Amino acid sequence: MPTKKKLKIVSISSELSPFSKSGGLSDVAKSLPEALKKAGADPICITPLYGQIIDKKKFGLKMIMENIRVNINSEDAVHVNYWQGELDGNVPVYFVESGKYFSKRKSLYGSTHENARFMVFCVASLKLLSLLKFKADIIHCHDWQTGLIPYYLKTDFQYSKTLKKAKTIYTIHNLVFQMGKNWWEVEPEKKDDGRGRLPHLEDEGIEYINFAKRAILSADAISTVSETYREEIMTKDFGQDLHRILSNRSDRLFGIVNGIDYEAWNPINDPGLNKRYNAGNFEGKQENKKYLQQKFSLTVNEKIPMVCSTSRMTFQKGFDLIVKILDKLMSMMNVQIVLAGSCNVKEYLSAFKKMKKKYPKKFIAMTTHEENQKYETLCYAASDFFILPSNYEPCGINQMIAMRYGCVPIVRKVGGLNDTVVNYSPATGKGTGFVFSHFDEFHLFGAIIRALENFNGDKRKWKELIKRIMTEANDWSIPAEKYIK
């Protein structure tokens, strides 16, 4: 449904697919503005131009302003260039280029002066809007890297003619990340109160500024990427030391579940699959399973249940639990396990090496980002189950993508997983996956056993479950309308 007023929306993010990506944030930053455009809004995007990552020629970027002086404060100034490109659906994208702050590294993050980098980005983004004379109704700030923008609009930029009517929404994608270093490692006496004046660029104190805290205190609205996560972050267990200020602002705190791009994630036209299929005829899943089994020297048998994971291999994603049950699961059950995702945890890598040696026909672990990118959708298409037993999960999109490919999720009842997966009941035939509550290996193991029993049970009911999850409505049109509202 088109909006009555064509809202002028600026989406500002530290990464933006397909130009730059480290995780799900970049997908949201791409897909939401495209969906807002379809819903009748007038969106633009702003993101850094990472000089060693973004290929200007490949993406047809054009410089629109050169050597622009940006005053960070009364003493500091930097010079930047502004470039322009485009997302699908004619959404303009503007890039902030700075040789010093965004062109020295081959990775998006990880410098020792992250706060300084993104302070420059925040001010340069607001300066750009003034230069473009883009009179935004809404400035949408994604995660901590953009957290100073709501603060600046209440302070340094409060008299801007272009921005005086702009309202800010700050979206929390993951509250663990609040600044350029781990917030819990900051000494109590150095913690930011969220309201004092900002230090100068060369001042050591700048690296102790809590961007997320300032955004929560200053934004006109705050959102999280799922409804359950909204409730969780107002508690001590999930609030990452910001639960009190979030509770104080609960009247303007909203939860909106992310969507997925149905064009990008579609088994009917996915070039990464051996056999394409859809919800009307998903027999192609068996061909993809046999193809993956052959490719990675597993036992070739379409009747063997296959369980996959495609997320980052971290404690947050529940990999402590997965590692604890691998040996027992494969020794007891006729099952194949396929893990694909970046991993740098030595204990996990050591366990995977042992499992591969002990169960060469039942186990695969692809632990590089490149492997995950290459085989992610093949894993969904080949597998019967997707596993994500997260310790906490703001939203999670992998489980929604898995369902799109007919891969039944086994997840913990937390955050966005709780909002997107309904526990399956064979008695009623309702539900979309297998859900457990407690964060321990016993409850995870029980959920997997329950899933395998249903897989080996009533085949008619199983096919109905596959068809139902493949036709779940998880595209971006619904959250886009909620954001507009």
Secondary structure, DSSP 4 states (H G I P E B T S, - for coil): ---SS--EEEEE-S--TTT--SSHHHHHHHHHHHHHHHTT-EEEEEEE--TTT--TTTTT-EEEEEEEEEE-SSS-EEEEEEEEEEETTTEEEEEEE-HHHHSS-SSSS--TTHHHHHHHHHHHHHHHHHHHT---SEEEEESGGGTHHHHHHHTTTTT-TTTTT-EEEEEES-TT--SSS-GGGS-GGG---SSSPPPPTT-GGGGG--HHHHHHHH-SEEEESSHHHHHHTTSTTTSTT-HHHHHHTGGGEEE----B-TTTS-TTT-TT-SS--BTTB-THHHHHHHHHHHHTT----TTS-EEEE-S--STTTTHHHHHHHHHHHHHHS--EEEEES----HHHHHHHHHHHHH-TTTEEEE-SHHHHHHHHHHHHHH-SEEEE--S--S--SHHHHHHHTT-EEEEESSHHHHHH-PBPBTTTTB-SBEEE-SSSHHHHHHHHHHHHHHHTS-HHHHHHHHHHHHT---BTHHHHHHHH-
